[in-house]
Amino acid sequence: MINGTKSVGTGLGSHFENGGNTYVTGPASDKDTGLAVGYVNKDSYGICTYYRQADGSWKGIWTYGGSQKITSETWTPQ
C-alpha cells in the first residue's frame, strides 16, 4: 500500500554470472543485484528499478504512468 492505495505488480531480478561476463535477467532470486518492477493500481500504473548497495540496502527510482517526475527511495533491511 502506498498512501492507502493498493498496487499489484511483478518484477524481474538481474545479476552477473560467469565471472561477471554474463548479465542474467529472470525470476527474482537472492543472487540479484538489480530489480525491475511494473505495477498497476485502480488509478494508474508505474515502473521502478532498484540496485543493491554494498551495505545491503536497495536504492531505486520510480514513476507513475504519464508523470514527468521520478522519485527516489532506499529500502533498508531490518
A tleap script that builds the chain and sets N, CA, C and O, in Angstrom:
source leaprc.protein.ff14SB
mol = sequence {
  NMET ILE ASN GLY THR LYS SER VAL GLY THR
  GLY LEU GLY SER HIE PHE GLU ASN GLY GLY
  ASN THR TYR VAL THR GLY PRO ALA SER ASP
  LYS ASP THR GLY LEU ALA VAL GLY TYR VAL
  ASN LYS ASP SER TYR GLY ILE CYS THR TYR
  TYR ARG GLN ALA ASP GLY SER TRP LYS GLY
  ILE TRP THR TYR GLY GLY SER GLN LYS ILE
  THR SER GLU THR TRP THR PRO CGLN
}
set mol.1.N position { 0.839 -1.184 0.000 }
set mol.1.CA position { 0.000 0.000 0.000 }
set mol.1.C position { 0.884 1.247 0.000 }
set mol.1.O position { 1.869 1.336 0.733 }
set mol.2.N position { 0.508 2.183 -0.827 }
set mol.2.CA position { 1.169 3.487 -0.866 }
set mol.2.C position { 0.082 4.527 -0.692 }
set mol.2.O position { -0.817 4.634 -1.525 }
set mol.3.N position { 0.157 5.292 0.384 }
set mol.3.CA position { -0.865 6.301 0.685 }
set mol.3.C position { -2.275 5.716 0.646 }
set mol.3.O position { -3.210 6.367 0.181 }
set mol.4.N position { -2.422 4.486 1.137 }
set mol.4.CA position { -3.721 3.847 1.221 }
set mol.4.C position { -4.211 3.211 -0.074 }
set mol.4.O position { -5.318 2.673 -0.114 }
set mol.5.N position { -3.405 3.263 -1.135 }
set mol.5.CA position { -3.793 2.682 -2.412 }
set mol.5.C position { -3.032 1.385 -2.643 }
set mol.5.O position { -1.802 1.364 -2.610 }
set mol.6.N position { -3.768 0.306 -2.876 }
set mol.6.CA position { -3.156 -0.995 -3.130 }
set mol.6.C position { -2.694 -1.071 -4.579 }
set mol.6.O position { -3.447 -0.742 -5.496 }
set mol.7.N position { -1.451 -1.508 -4.781 }
set mol.7.CA position { -0.902 -1.732 -6.113 }
set mol.7.C position { -0.545 -3.198 -6.260 }
set mol.7.O position { -0.190 -3.860 -5.285 }
set mol.8.N position { -0.639 -3.701 -7.474 }
set mol.8.CA position { -0.273 -5.072 -7.790 }
set mol.8.C position { 0.764 -5.012 -8.901 }
set mol.8.O position { 0.614 -4.256 -9.862 }
set mol.9.N position { 1.819 -5.813 -8.766 }
set mol.9.CA position { 2.854 -5.759 -9.784 }
set mol.9.C position { 3.619 -7.053 -9.906 }
set mol.9.O position { 3.332 -8.051 -9.245 }
set mol.10.N position { 4.606 -6.995 -10.779 }
set mol.10.CA position { 5.506 -8.130 -10.967 }
set mol.10.C position { 6.900 -7.600 -11.219 }
set mol.10.O position { 7.074 -6.482 -11.705 }
set mol.11.N position { 7.889 -8.406 -10.888 }
set mol.11.CA position { 9.259 -7.942 -11.015 }
set mol.11.C position { 10.168 -8.954 -11.672 }
set mol.11.O position { 9.857 -10.143 -11.753 }
set mol.12.N position { 11.298 -8.456 -12.138 }
set mol.12.CA position { 12.361 -9.272 -12.700 }
set mol.12.C position { 13.655 -8.936 -11.973 }
set mol.12.O position { 13.959 -7.766 -11.736 }
set mol.13.N position { 14.407 -9.959 -11.625 }
set mol.13.CA position { 15.694 -9.753 -10.985 }
set mol.13.C position { 16.814 -9.891 -11.997 }
set mol.13.O position { 16.646 -10.533 -13.033 }
set mol.14.N position { 17.968 -9.284 -11.697 }
set mol.14.CA position { 19.128 -9.353 -12.583 }
set mol.14.C position { 20.396 -9.498 -11.764 }
set mol.14.O position { 20.505 -8.963 -10.661 }
set mol.15.N position { 21.353 -10.229 -12.319 }
set mol.15.CA position { 22.664 -10.386 -11.690 }
set mol.15.C position { 23.670 -10.869 -12.724 }
set mol.15.O position { 23.296 -11.351 -13.793 }
set mol.16.N position { 24.960 -10.735 -12.392 }
set mol.16.CA position { 26.027 -11.215 -13.270 }
set mol.16.C position { 26.351 -12.665 -12.954 }
set mol.16.O position { 26.287 -13.088 -11.800 }
set mol.17.N position { 26.698 -13.422 -13.986 }
set mol.17.CA position { 27.176 -14.795 -13.848 }
set mol.17.C position { 28.415 -14.967 -14.715 }
set mol.17.O position { 28.823 -14.037 -15.410 }
set mol.18.N position { 29.008 -16.145 -14.676 }
set mol.18.CA position { 30.185 -16.471 -15.481 }
set mol.18.C position { 31.322 -15.480 -15.253 }
set mol.18.O position { 31.902 -14.947 -16.199 }
set mol.19.N position { 31.630 -15.243 -13.973 }
set mol.19.CA position { 32.721 -14.339 -13.644 }
set mol.19.C position { 32.454 -12.894 -14.009 }
set mol.19.O position { 33.390 -12.117 -14.199 }
set mol.20.N position { 31.197 -12.528 -14.108 }
set mol.20.CA position { 30.840 -11.147 -14.431 }
set mol.20.C position { 30.726 -10.874 -15.917 }
set mol.20.O position { 30.583 -9.720 -16.324 }
set mol.21.N position { 30.788 -11.919 -16.739 }
set mol.21.CA position { 30.723 -11.740 -18.195 }
set mol.21.C position { 29.319 -11.819 -18.766 }
set mol.21.O position { 29.093 -11.417 -19.908 }
set mol.22.N position { 28.374 -12.329 -17.990 }
set mol.22.CA position { 27.011 -12.515 -18.491 }
set mol.22.C position { 26.023 -11.903 -17.504 }
set mol.22.O position { 26.044 -12.217 -16.314 }
set mol.23.N position { 25.165 -11.033 -18.006 }
set mol.23.CA position { 24.125 -10.435 -17.179 }
set mol.23.C position { 22.848 -11.236 -17.395 }
set mol.23.O position { 22.382 -11.365 -18.527 }
set mol.24.N position { 22.279 -11.776 -16.320 }
set mol.24.CA position { 21.117 -12.649 -16.393 }
set mol.24.C position { 19.906 -11.941 -15.798 }
set mol.24.O position { 19.980 -11.400 -14.695 }
set mol.25.N position { 18.801 -11.944 -16.520 }
set mol.25.CA position { 17.550 -11.372 -16.038 }
set mol.25.C position { 16.476 -12.450 -16.079 }
set mol.25.O position { 16.346 -13.173 -17.067 }
set mol.26.N position { 15.705 -12.554 -14.993 }
set mol.26.CA position { 14.649 -13.552 -14.926 }
set mol.26.C position { 13.920 -13.453 -13.608 }
set mol.26.O position { 13.903 -12.387 -12.992 }
set mol.27.N position { 13.313 -14.545 -13.158 }
set mol.27.CA position { 12.629 -14.522 -11.868 }
set mol.27.C position { 13.588 -14.063 -10.769 }
set mol.27.O position { 14.756 -14.452 -10.761 }
set mol.28.N position { 13.107 -13.251 -9.857 }
set mol.28.CA position { 13.951 -12.700 -8.793 }
set mol.28.C position { 14.542 -13.808 -7.928 }
set mol.28.O position { 13.891 -14.820 -7.667 }
set mol.29.N position { 15.795 -13.606 -7.484 }
set mol.29.CA position { 16.473 -14.573 -6.626 }
set mol.29.C position { 17.374 -13.842 -5.636 }
set mol.29.O position { 17.572 -12.632 -5.741 }
set mol.30.N position { 17.909 -14.575 -4.690 }
set mol.30.CA position { 18.811 -13.996 -3.692 }
set mol.30.C position { 20.118 -13.502 -4.304 }
set mol.30.O position { 20.821 -12.706 -3.682 }
set mol.31.N position { 20.456 -13.954 -5.506 }
set mol.31.CA position { 21.695 -13.545 -6.171 }
set mol.31.C position { 21.579 -12.169 -6.823 }
set mol.31.O position { 22.591 -11.575 -7.196 }
set mol.32.N position { 20.378 -11.666 -6.962 }
set mol.32.CA position { 20.162 -10.452 -7.748 }
set mol.32.C position { 20.787 -9.206 -7.135 }
set mol.32.O position { 20.811 -9.024 -5.918 }
set mol.33.N position { 21.289 -8.359 -8.019 }
set mol.33.CA position { 21.789 -7.038 -7.638 }
set mol.33.C position { 20.946 -5.936 -8.270 }
set mol.33.O position { 21.128 -4.755 -7.974 }
set mol.34.N position { 20.029 -6.327 -9.136 }
set mol.34.CA position { 19.119 -5.392 -9.771 }
set mol.34.C position { 17.708 -5.941 -9.748 }
set mol.34.O position { 17.507 -7.155 -9.771 }
set mol.35.N position { 16.726 -5.046 -9.702 }
set mol.35.CA position { 15.326 -5.444 -9.673 }
set mol.35.C position { 14.522 -4.412 -10.456 }
set mol.35.O position { 14.635 -3.211 -10.210 }
set mol.36.N position { 13.708 -4.887 -11.405 }
set mol.36.CA position { 12.809 -4.024 -12.166 }
set mol.36.C position { 11.383 -4.467 -11.875 }
set mol.36.O position { 11.088 -5.662 -11.879 }
set mol.37.N position { 10.497 -3.504 -11.622 }
set mol.37.CA position { 9.119 -3.820 -11.248 }
set mol.37.C position { 8.159 -2.952 -12.059 }
set mol.37.O position { 8.377 -1.752 -12.224 }
set mol.38.N position { 7.104 -3.574 -12.556 }
set mol.38.CA position { 5.991 -2.855 -13.150 }
set mol.38.C position { 4.778 -3.062 -12.256 }
set mol.38.O position { 4.592 -4.156 -11.723 }
set mol.39.N position { 3.954 -2.047 -12.078 }
set mol.39.CA position { 2.809 -2.178 -11.177 }
set mol.39.C position { 1.626 -1.361 -11.673 }
set mol.39.O position { 1.765 -0.449 -12.489 }
set mol.40.N position { 0.455 -1.720 -11.150 }
set mol.40.CA position { -0.783 -1.055 -11.528 }
set mol.40.C position { -1.666 -0.937 -10.289 }
set mol.40.O position { -1.622 -1.785 -9.397 }
set mol.41.N position { -2.466 0.122 -10.245 }
set mol.41.CA position { -3.497 0.247 -9.212 }
set mol.41.C position { -4.753 0.781 -9.879 }
set mol.41.O position { -4.789 0.914 -11.103 }
set mol.42.N position { -5.776 1.086 -9.106 }
set mol.42.CA position { -7.058 1.475 -9.701 }
set mol.42.C position { -6.986 2.774 -10.500 }
set mol.42.O position { -7.848 3.017 -11.345 }
set mol.43.N position { -5.981 3.610 -10.255 }
set mol.43.CA position { -5.897 4.901 -10.918 }
set mol.43.C position { -4.774 5.041 -11.933 }
set mol.43.O position { -4.839 5.911 -12.801 }
set mol.44.N position { -3.737 4.195 -11.845 }
set mol.44.CA position { -2.560 4.423 -12.670 }
set mol.44.C position { -1.711 3.158 -12.774 }
set mol.44.O position { -2.130 2.072 -12.372 }
set mol.45.N position { -0.528 3.324 -13.314 }
set mol.45.CA position { 0.454 2.250 -13.424 }
set mol.45.C position { 1.828 2.889 -13.268 }
set mol.45.O position { 1.943 4.114 -13.282 }
set mol.46.N position { 2.865 2.082 -13.122 }
set mol.46.CA position { 4.186 2.651 -12.978 }
set mol.46.C position { 5.289 1.625 -13.150 }
set mol.46.O position { 5.043 0.429 -13.302 }
set mol.47.N position { 6.515 2.133 -13.121 }
set mol.47.CA position { 7.702 1.294 -13.208 }
set mol.47.C position { 8.724 1.760 -12.181 }
set mol.47.O position { 8.724 2.918 -11.764 }
set mol.48.N position { 9.594 0.839 -11.783 }
set mol.48.CA position { 10.669 1.203 -10.880 }
set mol.48.C position { 11.859 0.275 -11.102 }
set mol.48.O position { 11.703 -0.853 -11.570 }
set mol.49.N position { 13.028 0.756 -10.765 }
set mol.49.CA position { 14.241 -0.048 -10.783 }
set mol.49.C position { 14.988 0.184 -9.478 }
set mol.49.O position { 15.025 1.299 -8.956 }
set mol.50.N position { 15.582 -0.886 -8.960 }
set mol.50.CA position { 16.338 -0.830 -7.713 }
set mol.50.C position { 17.654 -1.574 -7.893 }
set mol.50.O position { 17.731 -2.543 -8.647 }
set mol.51.N position { 18.696 -1.111 -7.191 }
set mol.51.CA position { 20.000 -1.759 -7.240 }
set mol.51.C position { 20.522 -1.947 -5.823 }
set mol.51.O position { 20.500 -1.027 -5.005 }
set mol.52.N position { 20.996 -3.172 -5.550 }
set mol.52.CA position { 21.522 -3.485 -4.223 }
set mol.52.C position { 22.833 -2.742 -4.011 }
set mol.52.O position { 23.692 -2.705 -4.891 }
set mol.53.N position { 22.970 -2.153 -2.834 }
set mol.53.CA position { 24.160 -1.408 -2.457 }
set mol.53.C position { 25.082 -2.288 -1.600 }
set mol.53.O position { 24.666 -3.332 -1.097 }
set mol.54.N position { 26.317 -1.860 -1.445 }
set mol.54.CA position { 27.310 -2.630 -0.679 }
set mol.54.C position { 26.869 -2.870 0.762 }
set mol.54.O position { 27.237 -3.883 1.357 }
set mol.55.N position { 26.082 -1.950 1.334 }
set mol.55.CA position { 25.643 -2.104 2.728 }
set mol.55.C position { 24.393 -2.978 2.870 }
set mol.55.O position { 23.869 -3.135 3.973 }
set mol.56.N position { 23.911 -3.552 1.750 }
set mol.56.CA position { 22.735 -4.416 1.792 }
set mol.56.C position { 21.429 -3.694 1.519 }
set mol.56.O position { 20.396 -4.343 1.350 }
set mol.57.N position { 21.446 -2.376 1.471 }
set mol.57.CA position { 20.229 -1.625 1.143 }
set mol.57.C position { 20.006 -1.672 -0.368 }
set mol.57.O position { 20.883 -2.085 -1.125 }
set mol.58.N position { 18.828 -1.245 -0.786 }
set mol.58.CA position { 18.482 -1.163 -2.204 }
set mol.58.C position { 18.094 0.276 -2.510 }
set mol.58.O position { 17.199 0.819 -1.863 }
set mol.59.N position { 18.752 0.909 -3.485 }
set mol.59.CA position { 18.404 2.266 -3.908 }
set mol.59.C position { 17.698 2.178 -5.245 }
set mol.59.O position { 18.097 1.420 -6.129 }
set mol.60.N position { 16.634 2.974 -5.379 }
set mol.60.CA position { 15.880 2.899 -6.616 }
set mol.60.C position { 15.164 4.177 -6.968 }
set mol.60.O position { 15.114 5.134 -6.196 }
set mol.61.N position { 14.605 4.156 -8.177 }
set mol.61.CA position { 13.770 5.256 -8.654 }
set mol.61.C position { 12.478 4.668 -9.207 }
set mol.61.O position { 12.452 3.527 -9.667 }
set mol.62.N position { 11.410 5.455 -9.159 }
set mol.62.CA position { 10.130 5.010 -9.685 }
set mol.62.C position { 9.334 6.194 -10.209 }
set mol.62.O position { 9.593 7.349 -9.872 }
set mol.63.N position { 8.364 5.868 -11.039 }
set mol.63.CA position { 7.478 6.888 -11.597 }
set mol.63.C position { 6.129 6.263 -11.935 }
set mol.63.O position { 6.022 5.051 -12.128 }
set mol.64.N position { 5.120 7.090 -12.004 }
set mol.64.CA position { 3.782 6.660 -12.419 }
set mol.64.C position { 3.588 6.956 -13.897 }
set mol.64.O position { 4.248 7.834 -14.453 }
set mol.65.N position { 2.683 6.222 -14.534 }
set mol.65.CA position { 2.376 6.433 -15.933 }
set mol.65.C position { 1.929 7.863 -16.195 }
set mol.65.O position { 1.092 8.402 -15.470 }
set mol.66.N position { 2.487 8.475 -17.230 }
set mol.66.CA position { 2.127 9.835 -17.617 }
set mol.66.C position { 2.824 10.924 -16.821 }
set mol.66.O position { 2.698 12.102 -17.153 }
set mol.67.N position { 3.553 10.559 -15.783 }
set mol.67.CA position { 4.242 11.553 -14.952 }
set mol.67.C position { 5.536 11.992 -15.619 }
set mol.67.O position { 6.168 11.217 -16.337 }
set mol.68.N position { 5.923 13.225 -15.380 }
set mol.68.CA position { 7.211 13.717 -15.856 }
set mol.68.C position { 8.204 13.829 -14.701 }
set mol.68.O position { 9.268 14.431 -14.847 }
set mol.69.N position { 7.853 13.245 -13.552 }
set mol.69.CA position { 8.710 13.278 -12.373 }
set mol.69.C position { 9.109 11.858 -12.000 }
set mol.69.O position { 8.373 10.904 -12.254 }
set mol.70.N position { 10.281 11.734 -11.397 }
set mol.70.CA position { 10.687 10.470 -10.807 }
set mol.70.C position { 10.964 10.710 -9.332 }
set mol.70.O position { 11.304 11.820 -8.924 }
set mol.71.N position { 10.817 9.670 -8.548 }
set mol.71.CA position { 11.054 9.745 -7.117 }
set mol.71.C position { 12.080 8.674 -6.763 }
set mol.71.O position { 12.040 7.572 -7.309 }
set mol.72.N position { 12.991 8.990 -5.860 }
set mol.72.CA position { 13.964 8.001 -5.422 }
set mol.72.C position { 13.630 7.537 -4.018 }
set mol.72.O position { 12.969 8.242 -3.256 }
set mol.73.N position { 14.098 6.340 -3.686 }
set mol.73.CA position { 13.901 5.821 -2.341 }
set mol.73.C position { 14.963 4.781 -2.046 }
set mol.73.O position { 15.615 4.262 -2.952 }
set mol.74.N position { 15.125 4.486 -0.777 }
set mol.74.CA position { 16.071 3.461 -0.332 }
set mol.74.C position { 15.332 2.475 0.545 }
set mol.74.O position { 14.628 2.866 1.475 }
set mol.75.N position { 15.493 1.188 0.248 }
set mol.75.CA position { 14.974 0.130 1.097 }
set mol.75.C position { 16.102 -0.329 2.000 }
set mol.75.O position { 17.179 -0.676 1.515 }
set mol.76.N position { 15.874 -0.336 3.307 }
set mol.76.CA position { 16.904 -0.747 4.248 }
set mol.76.C position { 16.437 -1.992 4.999 }
set mol.76.O position { 15.377 -1.976 5.624 }
set mol.77.N position { 17.231 -3.087 4.941 }
set mol.77.CA position { 16.829 -4.298 5.670 }
set mol.77.C position { 16.723 -4.033 7.166 }
set mol.77.O position { 17.483 -3.239 7.720 }
set mol.78.N position { 15.785 -4.699 7.807 }
set mol.78.CA position { 15.624 -4.521 9.256 }
set mol.78.C position { 15.950 -5.784 9.989 }
set mol.78.O position { 15.871 -5.823 11.217 }
savepdb mol mol.pdb
quit
